[in-house]
Amino acid sequence: MDCEVIVIGGGIGGLTVAALLSARGVDVCLFERQSQPGGCVANFEHLGYSFEPTAGLYSGWEPGGIYETIFSEVRARAPEVRKLTPSYLVRLPDQTEIALSDNLEQVEAELRKAFPECDQAAIDLYRNLADSKLAPPDEPIGAHLSNCSTRFRSFIDAQLQTFIQSTSDNCSYARAVNVLSSPLRGLWTIRGGGQALADALAESLKISGGRLRLDTPVLRLAYGSDGIPVGVDLLSGERVLAKRAIVSNLTVWDTYGKLIGPGRTPPAVSRELRNLHALGNYLLFLGMDTAAAKRLQANTTLVLTDWKNEGAPEIDQELLVFAAVPDWDARAPEGKLAVTVTTYTEAEDWFSFHDDESSHERQDQAALEAVWTRLHQAMPELGDSVEVIETSTPRTVYETTRRKFGMTGKLTRNPASLFTSESFGPTVFPNVFMVGDTVCSGWGLEGICRSALSLSNKLTK
């Protein structure tokens, strides 16, 4: 079996590349080890609920945005989206709430009310975020917070930590603009979640004549006599050749460690990979009474549960995201809504000192009790309206995606030797490329899709 381009991994990055190339007439074959596409955004189905493993906040759906560009080319209909109003809410430990939306005047009023001690400085910062030319893009955003209170800085750090695992002291102005201005540009929810986007892209791939092979793990790259990759070897023993390119939608670690192989990875790249780090997620999947949703000002609330430290919040102890599915998107039994509570955790800790499965279960139970307590202390209005349906740990992610240690957070740094300004990743081979969350420079699925579009353009010129 031969094709022009092989795509390994059916996450949003791989699906977008495959759908675009196939729509442009390229012979594409995508291999996915799971029985459904979606990767890290695949919904978790349990007891009549359909949970998103994310905060459910999606940018890029505005007119002229990345998704309008993509779905003007691909052969399937875009999923239904609706703008969130407000985009999300930030709740501070003193119960102060700041609603962020695409109405700058309303945001300024929120800032004035929440931060009277530095209201003008806060408002000026948000006005400037709309124009990145007002500051050097590489300058830390923290340099612009000297006239702001500690409370306001915690408000900024909470957003940066939650969305890109960075702080105002080490986050460039350009990256901060990308994140902090996203609610001002507008955020959307997708009917069916990110899974619906994955399904639409997979449908387009098949309509355009591309091949989507689920339940088909790729073992390694296949090499020619000159040492250049010519295709892939599947776990089944089949070899598939690619005439033009091979695209990995795996993480940067797994692309080199599993596909390319340690023996063909240059020592300098190996050293860089060892220095890279990302966090994992600990998730609570909850069922909530629909009546309780009326007590909430927003579907998604970013909660800073404590500010006992003078510096940036401790991401694994003081932050959580409460995201409820809108009532118009039926993903739960009657009278209930599906809720995902997201916290961060050191992924490696979930793979250490586990003599047997009961060790993991005890660690899971301890984490559940800790997050449950923090959630109710920070959001007392929930009361007994929520119940735990299931949890997800980094080991859960590893078992379904085989990502290293189940890491899903942004990389702590992007070394220039591994990545380029083109927003997709080159490799040591001229015909092998990386796409996905560990190589794109943008935020969320929008960033991944922009990375995929950039690579698709390069491959088709």
HUBELBEL-V554101 format. One line per field, one symbol per residue. phi: phi as a letter, one per 20 degrees, with the letter a starting at -180 (. if undefined). psi: psi as a letter, one per 30 degrees, with the letter a starting at -180 (. if undefined). Layout:
# HUBELBEL-V554101
phi=???
psi=???
This chain:
# HUBELBEL-V554101
phi=.cbecdddodffffffgffffffenefdcddcfeebfplfdffdealndceeecfmdcdnefgnffffffffdfedffffccfecffadddegemfccedbedffffffffffecffbgfffffffffffcfffbgfefffffddfedffffffffffffffeclccffdefgfffggefeffffoccddfnmggfffffffffgfffnfdddelcfeeafddefenefdrcdeffofddecfdacdedefffffefdefngfdeggffgffffefbbeddddddddcffffffedebfccedeebcfefefgffecccbcdcdfgfedfcbggnccecdddcdbffffecdldfbfffffffffffgfffgfffffecfffleeccfeaccdgfffffedmfglmfcffffbdfffdccffmcefcfdfdccdbpfeceeedmfgfffffffffffffdl
psi=kllekkkjkhaeeeeeeeeeeefggkjkkkkkflfllebfgkljkkhgljkkglfgkklgglkgaeeeeeffelflkklklkkkjlelkkklfggkkjkkagjeeeeeeeeeeeiffheeeeeeeeefffjffflkffkkfffggfglleeeeeeeeeeeeeeghllfegkleeeeeeeffefefkklkkjfafeeeeeeeeeeeeefglkjjlhikkelkkklfggkkfalklfffkkkkkfelkkkglleefeeeeeekefgkkeeeeeeeffkklllkkkkjlkkkeeffffkflekkjkjflhfkfalkjeffgklkjjkklffjjgllkglkkkkkkllljeffggkhjelffeeeeeeeeeeeeeeeeefeeiffebgfkkkellklfeeeefffgkkggkflkkfljkfffllffglklafkfgklkkaffflfakafeeeeeeeeeeeeeff.
